[in-house]
Amino acid sequence: MSDTEPVVVAERSASGAFIAAIIIAALLGIGALGWCYSLQNRITAAEQSLAAADKKNVDLADRLDATNARLRATADTLGQNVGATQKQIDARTAVIIAAQKSQNAETAKLAQQQQAADQKIGAVSSDVASVKTDVGGVKTDVATTRSDLDAAKAQMQSMMGDEGKMSGLIATNHDQLEVLKHKGDRTYVEFTLTKGAKPTLLSPIKLKLEKVDTKHARFNLVVSSDDRDIEKKDKTIDEPVQFYSGKDPVLFELVVNSIDKNKVSGYLSMPKTAQ
């Protein structure tokens, strides 16, 4: 081998290395260009995204401002409503308190009235008890009176009057007269006459006592009726003294039950139509 061959080999080697370096550089350049292009695209996309993001941020800021404005308006309105509601609550509370006070006053008043009513009921109950006791006593008294009246009625009798007419039953005392009054068929009027006194008016007639004889239990009197005087002399106790009076004459009858000094007492009997 000659000395020239190493030189050729070395040149070929150097030429191959240079070509390889150029190829590598070219590949690197192409790769760099691709990377740059890709990077540019990414940067453009990023810028577009950033621009869109900025726009969204602006929109969001505008919407946020609008929302804040609405919130402030809502807050103001709510504050006013809350203030008005508080006033209403205070007014209603005042009304409720006043109603409660009124109710308490009414309750106290009703309690007092109930207490007074209970006291009245107690008093009425006591009165009722007393009345029951009195009624029991009255029943006893009525029974006794009825028994007395029955006895008095049994003692009464009819007598011939001084006009020749048979009289009804003659009462000789007050109890018997009460029996006659309860019969209801005639009117009975009690009287007391005093000697020397003015005539006593009994319904349609007048009576005047003229004389009293206590020793013999006799008396004289004058009956004034229908513009005429009728003198009745020497009449005795429980004797029916009879006379007629009225436009259509009806029989009147008087009976003296007691004679005292210058005084007599008894009753006048007349038909109910004669008054």
C-alpha positions as CSV (number, residue, x, y, z in Angstrom):
1,M,0.0,0.0,0.0
2,S,1.2,3.4,-1.0
3,D,1.3,6.5,1.0
4,T,-1.4,8.0,-1.2
5,E,-4.1,5.7,-0.2
6,P,-4.2,6.8,3.4
7,V,-4.5,10.3,2.3
8,V,-7.4,9.4,0.0
9,V,-9.0,7.4,2.8
10,A,-8.6,10.3,5.1
11,E,-10.1,12.7,2.6
12,R,-13.0,10.4,2.0
13,S,-13.4,10.0,5.7
14,A,-13.4,13.8,6.2
15,S,-15.7,14.3,3.3
16,G,-18.1,11.7,4.6
17,A,-18.0,13.2,8.1
18,F,-18.7,16.7,6.6
19,I,-21.6,15.4,4.6
20,A,-22.9,13.6,7.6
21,A,-22.5,16.8,9.6
22,I,-24.4,18.7,6.9
23,I,-27.1,16.1,6.8
24,I,-27.4,16.2,10.6
25,A,-27.4,20.0,10.5
26,A,-30.0,19.9,7.8
27,L,-32.1,17.5,9.8
28,L,-31.6,19.5,12.9
29,G,-32.6,22.6,10.9
30,I,-35.6,20.9,9.5
31,G,-36.5,19.7,13.0
32,A,-35.9,23.2,14.4
33,L,-38.1,24.7,11.7
34,G,-40.8,22.1,12.5
35,W,-40.5,22.9,16.1
36,C,-40.6,26.6,15.5
37,Y,-43.6,26.2,13.3
38,S,-45.3,24.1,15.9
39,L,-44.2,26.5,18.6
40,Q,-45.6,29.4,16.6
41,N,-48.9,27.6,16.2
42,R,-49.0,26.9,19.9
43,I,-48.2,30.5,20.7
44,T,-50.9,31.7,18.3
45,A,-53.4,29.3,19.8
46,A,-52.3,30.5,23.3
47,E,-52.7,34.1,22.3
48,Q,-56.1,33.4,20.9
49,S,-57.0,31.5,24.1
50,L,-55.6,34.4,26.1
51,A,-57.6,36.9,24.1
52,A,-60.8,34.8,24.5
53,A,-60.0,34.5,28.2
54,D,-59.5,38.2,28.4
55,K,-62.9,38.8,26.7
56,K,-64.5,36.3,29.1
57,N,-62.9,38.1,32.0
58,V,-64.3,41.4,30.7
59,D,-67.7,39.8,30.2
60,L,-67.5,38.3,33.7
61,A,-66.4,41.6,35.1
62,D,-69.4,43.4,33.4
63,R,-71.7,40.7,34.6
64,L,-70.2,40.8,38.1
65,D,-70.7,44.6,38.1
66,A,-74.3,44.1,37.0
67,T,-74.8,41.5,39.6
68,N,-73.2,43.7,42.3
69,A,-75.6,46.5,41.3
70,R,-78.6,44.2,41.5
71,L,-77.4,42.9,44.8
72,R,-77.0,46.5,46.1
73,A,-80.5,47.4,44.9
74,T,-81.9,44.2,46.4
75,A,-80.1,44.9,49.6
76,D,-81.5,48.5,49.7
77,T,-85.0,47.2,49.0
78,L,-84.6,44.4,51.5
79,G,-83.4,46.9,54.1
80,Q,-86.4,49.1,53.4
81,N,-88.7,46.1,53.6
82,V,-87.1,44.9,56.8
83,G,-87.5,48.4,58.2
84,A,-91.2,48.4,57.2
85,T,-91.6,44.9,58.5
86,Q,-90.1,45.9,61.8
87,K,-92.5,48.8,62.1
88,Q,-95.4,46.4,61.4
89,I,-94.0,43.9,63.9
90,D,-93.7,46.7,66.5
91,A,-97.3,47.9,65.8
92,R,-98.7,44.4,66.0
93,T,-96.8,43.8,69.2
94,A,-98.3,47.0,70.7
95,V,-101.7,45.8,69.6
96,I,-101.2,42.4,71.1
97,I,-99.9,43.9,74.4
98,A,-102.9,46.2,74.5
99,A,-105.3,43.3,73.8
100,Q,-103.6,41.2,76.5
101,K,-104.0,44.0,79.0
102,S,-107.6,44.4,78.0
103,Q,-108.1,40.6,78.3
104,N,-106.5,40.6,81.7
105,A,-108.7,43.5,82.9
106,E,-111.8,41.6,81.5
107,T,-110.7,38.4,83.2
108,A,-110.2,40.3,86.5
109,K,-113.6,41.9,86.1
110,L,-115.3,38.6,85.3
111,A,-113.6,37.1,88.3
112,Q,-115.0,39.9,90.5
113,Q,-118.4,39.5,89.0
114,Q,-118.2,35.7,89.5
115,Q,-117.3,36.2,93.1
116,A,-120.1,38.7,93.6
117,A,-122.5,36.2,91.8
118,D,-121.3,33.4,94.1
119,Q,-121.9,35.6,97.1
120,K,-125.4,36.4,95.8
121,I,-126.0,32.8,95.1
122,G,-124.9,32.0,98.6
123,A,-127.2,34.7,99.9
124,V,-130.1,33.4,97.7
125,S,-129.5,29.9,98.8
126,S,-129.7,31.0,102.4
127,D,-132.8,33.0,101.6
128,V,-134.3,29.9,99.9
129,A,-133.5,27.8,102.9
130,S,-135.2,30.4,105.1
131,V,-138.1,30.5,102.7
132,K,-138.4,26.8,102.7
133,T,-138.5,26.9,106.5
134,D,-141.1,29.7,106.3
135,V,-143.1,27.8,103.8
136,G,-143.1,24.8,106.1
137,G,-144.3,27.1,108.9
138,V,-146.9,28.6,106.6
139,K,-148.1,25.2,105.6
140,T,-148.5,24.4,109.2
141,D,-150.2,27.7,109.8
142,V,-152.5,27.1,106.8
143,A,-153.4,23.7,108.1
144,T,-154.1,25.1,111.5
145,T,-156.1,28.0,110.0
146,R,-158.1,25.6,107.9
147,S,-158.8,23.5,110.9
148,D,-159.9,26.6,112.8
149,L,-162.1,27.7,109.9
150,D,-163.7,24.3,109.7
151,A,-164.4,24.5,113.4
152,A,-165.7,28.1,113.0
153,K,-167.9,27.1,110.1
154,A,-169.3,24.2,112.1
155,Q,-170.3,26.7,114.8
156,M,-172.1,29.1,112.4
157,Q,-175.9,28.9,111.9
158,S,-178.7,30.6,110.1
159,M,-181.0,32.9,111.9
160,M,-184.2,34.7,111.2
161,G,-183.7,38.4,110.6
162,D,-185.7,41.3,111.9
163,E,-187.4,41.6,108.5
164,G,-188.7,38.1,108.8
165,K,-186.1,36.7,106.3
166,M,-183.9,33.8,106.9
167,S,-180.4,35.0,106.8
168,G,-177.4,33.2,105.6
169,L,-174.8,31.9,108.0
170,I,-174.2,34.3,110.8
171,A,-170.5,35.0,111.9
172,T,-170.1,35.6,115.6
173,N,-166.4,36.5,115.5
174,H,-163.7,37.5,113.0
175,D,-162.6,33.9,112.2
176,Q,-166.2,33.0,111.2
177,L,-166.4,36.2,109.2
178,E,-163.3,35.1,107.3
179,V,-165.1,31.9,106.4
180,L,-168.0,33.9,105.0
181,K,-165.7,36.1,103.0
182,H,-164.0,33.1,101.4
183,K,-167.4,31.8,100.2
184,G,-167.5,34.7,97.8
185,D,-171.2,34.9,97.3
186,R,-171.6,38.2,99.2
187,T,-169.5,41.2,100.2
188,Y,-168.6,41.7,103.8
189,V,-167.5,44.9,105.4
190,E,-166.4,45.2,109.0
191,F,-167.2,48.3,111.0
192,T,-167.0,50.0,114.4
193,L,-169.5,52.6,115.4
194,T,-169.2,55.1,118.2
195,K,-172.1,56.8,119.9
196,G,-172.3,60.6,119.0
197,A,-170.0,60.3,116.0
198,K,-170.9,61.3,112.5
199,P,-172.6,58.6,110.4
200,T,-170.2,56.0,109.0
201,L,-170.3,55.5,105.2
202,L,-170.3,51.8,104.2
203,S,-170.5,51.5,100.4
204,P,-174.0,52.8,99.5
205,I,-175.4,53.3,103.0
206,K,-174.6,55.2,106.2
207,L,-174.8,53.9,109.8
208,K,-175.1,56.0,113.0
209,L,-175.0,54.6,116.5
210,E,-177.8,56.2,118.6
211,K,-177.8,54.2,121.9
212,V,-175.8,51.5,123.7
213,D,-177.1,49.4,126.6
214,T,-174.1,47.4,127.8
215,K,-176.0,45.9,130.8
216,H,-178.6,44.2,128.5
217,A,-176.3,44.0,125.5
218,R,-178.6,46.1,123.3
219,F,-178.2,49.0,120.9
220,N,-180.1,51.4,118.7
221,L,-178.8,52.7,115.3
222,V,-180.1,54.5,112.2
223,V,-179.5,53.2,108.7
224,S,-179.5,55.9,106.0
225,S,-180.3,54.5,102.5
226,D,-182.0,55.8,99.4
227,D,-182.5,59.3,100.9
228,R,-184.4,57.8,103.9
229,D,-183.5,56.9,107.5
230,I,-184.4,53.5,109.0
231,E,-184.3,53.3,112.8
232,K,-183.4,49.9,114.3
233,K,-184.1,49.7,118.0
234,D,-183.3,47.3,120.8
235,K,-181.1,45.0,118.7
236,T,-178.9,42.4,120.4
237,I,-175.5,40.8,119.7
238,D,-175.4,38.4,116.7
239,E,-179.0,39.4,115.7
240,P,-179.3,39.8,111.9
241,V,-180.5,43.4,111.3
242,Q,-182.0,43.4,107.8
243,F,-183.1,46.2,105.4
244,Y,-183.6,46.7,101.7
245,S,-181.7,49.3,99.6
246,G,-181.0,50.1,96.0
247,K,-182.9,51.0,92.8
248,D,-183.8,47.4,92.5
249,P,-184.0,46.7,96.3
250,V,-181.8,44.0,97.5
251,L,-181.4,42.6,101.1
252,F,-178.7,44.1,103.3
253,E,-177.8,42.6,106.6
254,L,-175.7,43.8,109.5
255,V,-174.6,41.9,112.6
256,V,-173.1,43.3,115.7
257,N,-170.7,40.9,117.4
258,S,-169.5,43.0,120.4
259,I,-170.8,45.9,122.5
260,D,-168.7,48.1,124.6
261,K,-169.4,51.4,126.4
262,N,-170.6,53.8,123.7
263,K,-169.2,51.5,120.9
264,V,-170.3,48.5,118.9
265,S,-168.4,46.4,116.3
266,G,-169.6,44.0,113.6
267,Y,-170.0,43.6,109.9
268,L,-172.3,44.5,107.0
269,S,-173.3,41.9,104.4
270,M,-174.5,42.9,100.9
271,P,-174.9,41.4,97.5
272,K,-171.9,42.0,95.2
273,T,-174.1,43.9,92.8
274,A,-175.0,46.5,95.5
275,Q,-171.6,48.1,95.7
